[in-house]
């Protein structure tokens, strides 16, 4: 996607006629590559400058603004833009309704992909935590088995291990579900991006 940005610059010249009779003053403003005049029409244009004529009364002071615009092109890969960045383009008033709708659908799809990725990371984090808890419980049981009079504590740890183990299949199901959703979500996103044209 290529966007165009316009930067406007204004240089204001202040001129004063110290003479007691009216004069015509010539202002030379440098000609800059890539800039377009916006508000003034030059009397003459040379290879390096615009020339503007100003009529000044005796003893008069006048400001003469010269505004120029430069248009910049910026190219982005839509795949690398976040949903928030895409939505900032959706709010552009100069964008066509068709373009706005296409970008909105892409942003919505990217949000779904991001939500699925967060759910997958959460399920994987829970699995890591459960695995660490199970390992800690096994180590505690192994340590306490060698100490006499700790049978009740061993039983308590064994019960905790059973509860932790029963949570593991729930996390595994959540991970599989997120992974299954990932491919269709990504495929739909790629289709929307490939069809983008406005």
C-alpha positions as CSV (number, residue, x, y, z in Angstrom):
1,X,0.0,0.0,0.0
2,X,1.4,3.4,-1.0
3,X,0.3,6.5,0.8
4,X,0.8,10.1,-0.2
5,X,1.7,12.7,2.5
6,X,1.8,16.4,1.7
7,X,4.0,18.8,3.7
8,X,3.4,22.5,3.3
9,X,6.0,25.1,4.0
10,X,5.6,28.9,4.0
11,X,8.4,31.4,3.9
12,X,7.3,35.0,4.6
13,X,9.3,37.8,3.2
14,X,9.0,41.2,4.8
15,X,9.8,44.1,2.5
16,X,10.0,47.8,3.3
17,X,10.3,50.8,0.9
18,X,12.4,53.5,2.7
19,X,12.2,55.8,-0.3
20,X,9.7,58.6,-0.6
21,X,8.4,57.3,-3.9
22,X,6.6,54.1,-4.9
23,X,8.7,51.2,-6.1
24,X,8.5,47.8,-7.7
25,X,10.5,45.2,-5.7
26,X,11.6,41.8,-7.1
27,X,11.8,38.9,-4.6
28,X,13.7,35.9,-5.7
29,X,12.5,32.7,-4.0
30,X,14.7,29.6,-4.6
31,X,13.3,26.9,-6.9
32,X,13.4,23.7,-5.0
33,X,13.2,20.2,-6.6
34,X,10.0,18.4,-5.7
35,X,8.2,21.5,-4.3
36,X,5.1,23.1,-5.9
37,X,4.0,26.7,-5.4
38,X,0.6,26.9,-3.8
39,X,-0.5,30.5,-3.3
40,X,1.5,32.9,-5.5
41,X,2.1,33.2,-9.2
42,X,5.6,34.3,-10.1
43,X,6.2,37.0,-12.7
44,X,9.2,35.0,-14.0
45,X,10.8,31.6,-13.4
46,X,14.5,31.0,-13.9
47,X,16.5,27.8,-13.7
48,X,17.1,28.4,-10.0
49,X,14.5,30.8,-8.7
50,X,10.9,32.2,-8.9
51,X,10.7,36.0,-9.2
52,X,7.8,37.8,-7.7
53,X,7.1,41.5,-8.3
54,X,5.7,43.6,-5.4
55,X,4.4,47.1,-5.8
56,X,5.3,49.2,-2.7
57,X,4.0,52.6,-1.8
58,X,6.4,55.2,-0.4
59,X,7.5,54.3,3.1
60,X,5.3,51.1,3.0
61,X,6.1,47.8,4.6
62,X,4.5,44.6,3.4
63,X,4.7,40.9,4.1
64,X,4.8,38.5,1.2
65,X,4.2,34.8,2.0
66,X,5.3,32.1,-0.4
67,X,3.8,28.7,0.3
68,X,5.1,25.4,-1.2
69,X,4.0,21.9,-1.0
70,X,6.0,18.7,-1.3
71,X,4.2,15.3,-1.7
72,X,5.9,12.3,-0.2
73,X,5.1,8.7,-1.1
74,X,5.4,6.0,1.6
75,X,5.0,2.3,0.9
76,X,3.9,-0.2,3.5
77,X,3.3,-3.9,3.5
78,X,-0.2,-4.3,4.8
79,X,0.8,-7.6,6.3
80,X,3.2,-5.8,8.7
81,X,0.7,-3.1,9.8
82,X,-1.0,-3.5,13.2
83,X,-4.8,-3.3,13.3
84,X,-4.5,0.2,14.9
85,X,-2.3,1.5,12.1
86,X,-4.8,0.2,9.5
87,X,-7.7,1.8,11.4
88,X,-5.9,5.1,11.3
89,X,-6.0,4.9,7.5
90,X,-9.7,3.9,7.6
91,X,-10.4,7.2,9.3
92,X,-8.8,9.2,6.4
93,X,-11.6,11.3,4.8
94,X,-10.1,11.2,1.4
95,X,-10.2,7.4,1.2
96,X,-13.0,5.9,-0.9
97,X,-15.8,3.9,0.7
98,X,-14.6,0.8,-1.0
99,X,-11.1,1.3,0.2
100,X,-12.3,2.1,3.7
101,X,-14.4,-1.1,3.8
102,X,-11.6,-3.3,2.6
103,X,-9.1,-1.9,5.1
104,X,-11.7,-2.3,7.9
105,X,-12.2,-6.0,7.1
106,X,-8.4,-6.5,7.1
107,X,-8.2,-4.7,10.5
108,X,-11.0,-6.9,11.9
109,X,-9.4,-10.1,10.6
110,X,-6.0,-9.0,12.0
111,X,-7.7,-8.5,15.4
112,X,-9.1,-12.0,15.3
113,X,-5.7,-13.4,14.4
114,X,-4.1,-11.5,17.3
115,X,-6.8,-12.7,19.7
116,X,-6.3,-16.3,18.7
117,X,-2.5,-15.8,19.1
118,X,-3.0,-14.4,22.6
119,X,-5.3,-17.4,23.5
120,X,-2.6,-19.8,22.2
121,X,0.1,-18.1,24.2
122,X,-2.0,-18.2,27.3
123,X,-2.8,-21.9,26.9
124,X,0.9,-22.6,26.3
125,X,1.8,-20.6,29.4
126,X,-0.7,-22.5,31.5
127,X,0.8,-25.8,30.2
128,X,4.3,-24.7,31.2
129,X,3.1,-23.7,34.6
130,X,1.4,-27.0,35.1
131,X,4.4,-28.9,34.0
132,X,6.6,-27.0,36.4
133,X,4.1,-27.6,39.2
134,X,4.1,-31.4,38.5
135,X,7.9,-31.5,38.5
136,X,8.0,-29.6,41.8
137,X,5.5,-32.0,43.4
138,X,7.4,-35.1,42.1
139,X,10.6,-33.7,43.7
140,X,8.8,-33.0,47.0
141,X,7.3,-36.5,47.0
142,X,10.7,-38.1,46.3
143,X,12.3,-36.1,49.1
144,X,9.6,-36.9,51.6
145,X,9.5,-40.6,50.9
146,X,12.9,-40.9,52.5
147,X,11.8,-39.2,55.7
148,X,9.9,-41.2,58.2
149,X,6.6,-39.8,59.5
150,X,5.8,-37.8,56.4
151,X,3.3,-40.2,54.8
152,X,0.4,-37.8,55.2
153,X,2.4,-35.0,53.5
154,X,3.2,-37.4,50.7
155,X,-0.5,-38.2,50.3
156,X,-1.3,-34.5,50.2
157,X,1.3,-33.9,47.4
158,X,0.0,-37.0,45.5
159,X,-3.5,-35.4,45.6
160,X,-2.1,-32.1,44.3
161,X,-0.4,-34.0,41.5
162,X,-3.7,-35.7,40.5
163,X,-5.5,-32.3,40.4
164,X,-2.7,-30.8,38.3
165,X,-2.6,-33.7,35.9
166,X,-6.4,-33.4,35.4
167,X,-6.0,-29.8,34.3
168,X,-3.4,-30.7,31.7
169,X,-5.8,-32.2,29.1
170,X,-7.9,-29.0,29.3
171,X,-4.9,-26.9,28.4
172,X,-3.9,-29.3,25.6
173,X,-7.5,-29.1,24.2
174,X,-7.3,-25.3,24.3
175,X,-3.9,-25.3,22.5
176,X,-5.1,-27.6,19.8
177,X,-8.3,-25.5,19.3
178,X,-6.2,-22.3,18.9
179,X,-3.8,-24.0,16.5
180,X,-6.7,-25.3,14.4
181,X,-8.3,-21.8,14.2
182,X,-5.0,-20.2,13.2
183,X,-4.7,-21.6,9.7
184,X,-8.2,-20.5,8.5
185,X,-7.8,-17.1,10.1
186,X,-4.5,-16.5,8.5
187,X,-5.8,-17.8,5.1
188,X,-8.7,-15.4,5.2
189,X,-6.4,-12.5,6.1
190,X,-4.1,-13.3,3.2
191,X,-7.1,-13.4,0.8
192,X,-8.3,-10.0,2.0
193,X,-4.9,-8.5,1.6
194,X,-4.4,-10.0,-1.9
195,X,-7.8,-8.6,-3.0
196,X,-7.0,-5.2,-1.7
197,X,-7.4,-2.6,-4.5
198,X,-8.8,0.9,-4.4
